[in-house]
Amino acid sequence: MEPRFVPWSQPGELTVHDSKWADEACAATGCAGLLLALSLVVDACDGGLTLPAALLWISLSVALFVVLLPARVVASPGRVTVQSLWSRRTVCTDRLAAVRWPDGIEQRLVLTDTECGRAQIDVRVLLANPPLWLLLEADARTSYEQGTLRDGVRDLDRLAHRVERDTAHSVFTISGLH
């Protein structure tokens, strides 16, 4: 998969991003739009649409969009940026201080750098985008070799095994061996 360039990169800088983000954003927009259209039509057919009801359906559709819209993850050598609807967080991945991948339902990798930058990345984004994972892994290795990464090496190893397992499973499935 060839890295894709995005507008907020520095000139001449290799930048990769979540290749599935646009599709997921489009799906979030479609779901919210469908909810709005269906609820307005049903309400209009059921005795007339009122302004308070229309505002309620619009509010619910906007809330659904906000919930479904994923954060956009962009990586370049030495940096990962996670941009949600409300915030933009950048972490210097070549100066990581801690990496946490807590067990539990929410599968997010929490990155903290030596300058107190902090960002959370959905693990599914890393699993689905090998260029993002490779940049992060290389920078984490640099952080470890420089001695800044002291907490979370075990979590990174666990994630590396997961990426390798999922990649091998995909290869076997595509080749018909699984």
NORWOUR-V996545 format. One line per field, one symbol per residue. burial: # if it has 16 or more other C-alpha atoms within 10 Angstrom, else .. A space follows every 10 residues. Layout:
BEGIN
burial: ???
END
This chain:
BEGIN
burial: .......... ....#####. #...#..##. ###.##..## ..#....... ...#..##.# ##.###.### ########## ###......# ########## #......### ####...### ###.###### ###.###.## ####...##. .##.##..## ..#....... ........
END
